[in-house]
Amino acid sequence: MPPLKWTQMARLGLVQAAIGAVVVLLTTTVNRVIVVELALPALIPGLLVAVHFAVQLYLRPRLGHASDVHARRTPWILGGMGVAAVSGVAVTASVGLMQQQLLLGVLLACTASILLGAGVSAAGTPLLALMSERAHPTQRAAAAAITWILMIVGIIITAIVSGSLLDPFSMTRLVAVAAGIGGVGLLVAWIATRGMEDAAAIPASAATDTTGSPSSGNTRPSFRQSFETVWNEPAARLFAGFVFLAMFAYSAQDLILEPFAGLAFGMTPGESTSLSGAHHGGVLVGMIVTAIAARFTGQLRQWAAAGCFGSALAYLALLLSPGFASVSAFTGIVVVLGLANGVFAIGAIGSMMALTGDRRDGRAGLRLGVFGAAQAMAYALGTLSGAAGVDAARVVLGSPVRGYVAVFAVQAVLFSVSAWLALRSASSERATSVLRERGDMLQAVLS
């Protein structure tokens, strides 16, 4: 099939935006209602988010492989989006049930969160696989930027619209809003994927055996065989390690940056919220600049390494920032951190697509599933570890500010190691490519 047009990439980005719109209800609105309106422990929404991510550890590779062995990925995307939409409604319905029967409501919420994770896995992994296979190498950085930016836009629009529709608040209204968001998301996904694939397309995996060599039979490789093949690739293992460490460090900042601003610099809730906006603005600028620059110079994994190294330096500056006693300097450091995070994000997602799309062995969905599983595990552990690490360091060091500074130091180290792994992954892939080319030449000579 021909490479994607820019309009087609934007359409696929809208699917990612729809997925993000459904998931954000769990991490924001449902979280707040359980803790505030129902006055229940924060452990409950934390458990729901953890379950949502945990199920993806297995299902992302498994469903990615399943989409590899079928002729088209669009049915998986739409089916997964449908499951996610229904699960999102079920999660919100379970909140109302918690008021009447807590245990039954929590069980329903956990079940719905598991299904939500399954829907995200079924829709998101084949979506990225489709983009990886169809995007031209020069388009991958831009495709990554479009996907991430539209996801952020979808989350922002969902927050604004749902926020206006939820007042005056009621449990019935919450379920209705969730149903509306899920329905619109499914409609957007259906429109965006229409005609994206050729109905007569033959899957790459149907034409290859478990070693990636041409096969005359119709035997499809099992999930275990394919997984072992991918995991035995040094570049894939190294890159999965890079994704885990980098996303662990990245996600750990979600719950600590704004509290640190209040404790260390006396910023008000409004000022710290604006600070978060400045950080995300830096992320968007970093994404756009990288998407443009990466088309002309450097490998995507080198950009990912540069973003990680820049993030490490920014965390070192944050570590020293209390000594500056300057809100302006602190804000500038946060913006620089956002810029570096944006460079890392585009380099990492584009590298996923490159490491997947260049192989052409019919395992695009499985590879992205492996990387997606590493990302899901890192995000779940990183979010919890960031907050827990601050509390532990506060007790040991006897100061809240020192607790945050200690976590910043750990994040700087993790991002530095991530930069090294990204470069090692690129070197390993180049070495593997050279060996493969020499093997092909030797086979041609012997034949």
CORTA-V203123 format. One record per backbone hydrogen bond with DSSP energy under -1.0 kcal/mol. NH is the residue of the N-H (numbers start at 1). CO is the residue of the C=O. E is the energy in kcal/mol with one decimal. If there is no record, write none. Layout:
BEGIN
nh | co | e
NH | CO | E
NH | CO | E
END
This chain:
BEGIN
nh | co | e
4 | 134 | -1.7
9 | 5 | -2.1
10 | 6 | -2.1
11 | 7 | -1.9
12 | 8 | -2.3
13 | 9 | -2.2
14 | 10 | -1.5
16 | 12 | -1.4
17 | 13 | -1.9
18 | 14 | -2.1
19 | 15 | -2.2
20 | 16 | -2.4
21 | 17 | -2.1
22 | 18 | -1.6
23 | 19 | -2.1
24 | 20 | -2.2
26 | 23 | -1.3
27 | 23 | -1.3
28 | 24 | -1.5
30 | 25 | -2.9
32 | 28 | -2.5
33 | 29 | -2.6
34 | 30 | -2.3
35 | 31 | -1.8
36 | 32 | -3.3
38 | 33 | -2.3
40 | 34 | -2.3
44 | 41 | -1.6
46 | 42 | -1.8
47 | 43 | -2.4
48 | 44 | -2.1
49 | 45 | -2.4
50 | 46 | -2.2
51 | 47 | -2.6
52 | 48 | -2.2
53 | 49 | -1.9
54 | 50 | -3.0
55 | 51 | -2.0
57 | 54 | -1.4
59 | 55 | -2.1
60 | 56 | -1.8
62 | 58 | -2.1
63 | 59 | -3.1
64 | 60 | -1.9
65 | 61 | -2.3
66 | 62 | -1.9
67 | 63 | -2.1
68 | 64 | -1.1
69 | 65 | -1.4
77 | 73 | -2.0
78 | 74 | -2.7
79 | 75 | -2.6
80 | 76 | -2.7
81 | 77 | -2.2
82 | 78 | -2.2
83 | 79 | -2.2
84 | 80 | -2.5
85 | 81 | -2.4
86 | 82 | -2.3
87 | 83 | -2.5
88 | 84 | -2.3
89 | 85 | -1.6
90 | 86 | -2.1
91 | 87 | -2.5
92 | 88 | -1.7
93 | 89 | -2.3
94 | 90 | -2.0
97 | 93 | -1.5
98 | 94 | -1.6
101 | 97 | -3.2
105 | 101 | -2.6
106 | 102 | -2.6
107 | 103 | -2.4
108 | 104 | -2.3
109 | 105 | -2.4
110 | 106 | -2.6
111 | 107 | -2.3
112 | 108 | -2.8
113 | 109 | -2.3
114 | 110 | -2.2
115 | 111 | -2.2
116 | 112 | -2.3
117 | 113 | -2.3
118 | 114 | -2.0
119 | 115 | -2.7
120 | 116 | -2.5
121 | 117 | -2.1
122 | 118 | -2.6
123 | 119 | -2.1
124 | 120 | -2.9
125 | 121 | -1.4
127 | 123 | -1.4
128 | 124 | -2.1
129 | 125 | -2.1
130 | 126 | -2.6
131 | 127 | -2.0
132 | 128 | -2.5
133 | 129 | -2.4
134 | 130 | -1.9
135 | 131 | -2.3
139 | 136 | -2.7
143 | 139 | -3.0
144 | 140 | -2.6
145 | 141 | -2.2
146 | 142 | -2.9
147 | 143 | -2.4
148 | 144 | -2.4
149 | 145 | -2.9
150 | 146 | -2.4
151 | 147 | -1.6
152 | 148 | -2.3
153 | 149 | -2.6
154 | 150 | -2.7
155 | 151 | -2.1
156 | 152 | -2.5
157 | 153 | -2.8
158 | 154 | -2.3
159 | 155 | -2.4
160 | 156 | -2.3
161 | 157 | -2.9
162 | 158 | -2.7
163 | 159 | -1.8
164 | 160 | -1.8
165 | 161 | -1.9
166 | 162 | -1.7
174 | 170 | -2.1
175 | 171 | -2.0
176 | 172 | -2.2
177 | 173 | -2.6
178 | 174 | -2.2
179 | 175 | -2.4
180 | 176 | -2.2
181 | 177 | -2.6
182 | 178 | -2.5
183 | 179 | -2.6
184 | 180 | -2.6
185 | 181 | -2.5
186 | 182 | -2.3
187 | 183 | -2.2
188 | 184 | -2.8
189 | 185 | -2.3
190 | 186 | -2.2
191 | 187 | -2.5
192 | 188 | -2.7
193 | 189 | -1.7
196 | 193 | -2.1
201 | 198 | -2.2
207 | 204 | -1.1
209 | 213 | -2.5
212 | 209 | -1.7
215 | 207 | -1.1
226 | 222 | -2.5
227 | 223 | -2.9
228 | 224 | -2.4
229 | 225 | -2.0
230 | 226 | -2.4
231 | 227 | -3.0
232 | 228 | -1.6
233 | 230 | -1.6
237 | 233 | -2.1
238 | 234 | -2.7
239 | 235 | -2.3
240 | 236 | -2.4
241 | 237 | -2.1
242 | 238 | -2.3
243 | 239 | -2.8
244 | 240 | -2.2
245 | 241 | -2.4
246 | 242 | -2.8
247 | 243 | -2.4
248 | 244 | -2.1
249 | 245 | -2.4
250 | 246 | -2.4
251 | 247 | -2.8
252 | 248 | -1.3
253 | 250 | -1.0
254 | 251 | -1.4
256 | 253 | -1.0
257 | 253 | -1.7
260 | 256 | -2.0
261 | 257 | -1.8
262 | 258 | -1.8
263 | 259 | -2.5
264 | 260 | -3.0
265 | 261 | -1.4
266 | 262 | -1.0
267 | 261 | -1.6
272 | 268 | -2.8
273 | 269 | -2.1
274 | 270 | -2.0
275 | 271 | -2.0
276 | 272 | -1.9
277 | 273 | -1.9
278 | 274 | -2.2
279 | 275 | -2.2
280 | 276 | -2.4
281 | 277 | -2.2
282 | 278 | -2.2
283 | 279 | -2.0
284 | 280 | -2.3
285 | 281 | -2.2
286 | 282 | -2.7
287 | 283 | -2.3
288 | 284 | -2.4
289 | 285 | -2.7
290 | 286 | -2.1
291 | 287 | -2.7
292 | 288 | -1.7
293 | 289 | -2.9
294 | 290 | -2.9
296 | 293 | -1.8
297 | 293 | -1.6
303 | 299 | -1.8
304 | 300 | -2.4
305 | 301 | -2.2
306 | 302 | -2.3
307 | 303 | -2.5
308 | 304 | -2.2
309 | 305 | -2.6
310 | 306 | -2.6
311 | 307 | -2.2
312 | 308 | -2.3
313 | 309 | -2.1
314 | 310 | -2.1
315 | 311 | -2.2
316 | 312 | -1.9
317 | 313 | -2.0
318 | 314 | -2.3
319 | 315 | -2.2
320 | 316 | -1.3
321 | 317 | -1.0
323 | 320 | -1.4
324 | 321 | -1.3
325 | 321 | -1.0
330 | 326 | -2.2
331 | 327 | -2.7
332 | 328 | -2.3
333 | 329 | -2.1
334 | 330 | -2.1
335 | 331 | -2.2
336 | 332 | -2.3
337 | 333 | -2.5
338 | 334 | -2.2
339 | 335 | -2.3
340 | 336 | -2.6
341 | 337 | -2.7
342 | 338 | -2.3
343 | 339 | -2.1
344 | 340 | -2.5
345 | 341 | -2.6
346 | 342 | -2.1
347 | 343 | -2.3
348 | 344 | -2.8
349 | 345 | -2.7
350 | 346 | -2.5
351 | 347 | -1.7
352 | 348 | -2.2
353 | 349 | -2.0
354 | 350 | -2.3
355 | 351 | -3.2
356 | 352 | -1.3
357 | 353 | -3.7
358 | 354 | -2.0
367 | 363 | -2.5
368 | 364 | -2.3
369 | 365 | -1.9
370 | 366 | -2.3
371 | 367 | -2.3
372 | 368 | -2.6
373 | 369 | -2.3
374 | 370 | -2.0
375 | 371 | -2.0
376 | 372 | -2.6
377 | 373 | -2.4
378 | 374 | -2.1
379 | 375 | -2.6
380 | 376 | -2.2
381 | 377 | -2.4
382 | 378 | -3.0
383 | 379 | -2.1
384 | 380 | -1.5
385 | 381 | -2.9
386 | 382 | -2.4
387 | 383 | -1.2
388 | 384 | -2.5
389 | 385 | -3.1
390 | 386 | -1.6
391 | 387 | -1.8
392 | 388 | -2.4
393 | 389 | -2.8
394 | 390 | -2.3
395 | 391 | -1.7
396 | 392 | -2.3
397 | 393 | -3.1
398 | 394 | -1.5
403 | 399 | -1.8
404 | 400 | -1.8
405 | 401 | -2.5
406 | 402 | -2.3
407 | 403 | -1.6
408 | 404 | -2.4
409 | 405 | -1.9
410 | 406 | -1.8
411 | 407 | -2.5
412 | 408 | -2.2
413 | 409 | -1.9
414 | 410 | -2.6
415 | 411 | -2.5
416 | 412 | -1.8
417 | 413 | -2.4
418 | 414 | -2.2
419 | 415 | -2.0
420 | 416 | -1.8
421 | 417 | -2.4
422 | 418 | -2.4
423 | 419 | -1.9
424 | 420 | -2.5
425 | 421 | -2.6
426 | 422 | -1.9
427 | 423 | -2.3
428 | 424 | -2.7
429 | 425 | -2.2
430 | 426 | -2.1
431 | 427 | -2.3
432 | 428 | -2.4
433 | 429 | -2.3
434 | 430 | -2.1
435 | 431 | -2.3
436 | 432 | -2.3
437 | 433 | -2.5
438 | 434 | -2.5
439 | 435 | -2.3
440 | 436 | -2.3
441 | 437 | -2.3
442 | 438 | -2.6
443 | 439 | -2.3
444 | 440 | -2.0
445 | 441 | -2.1
446 | 442 | -2.6
447 | 443 | -1.8
END
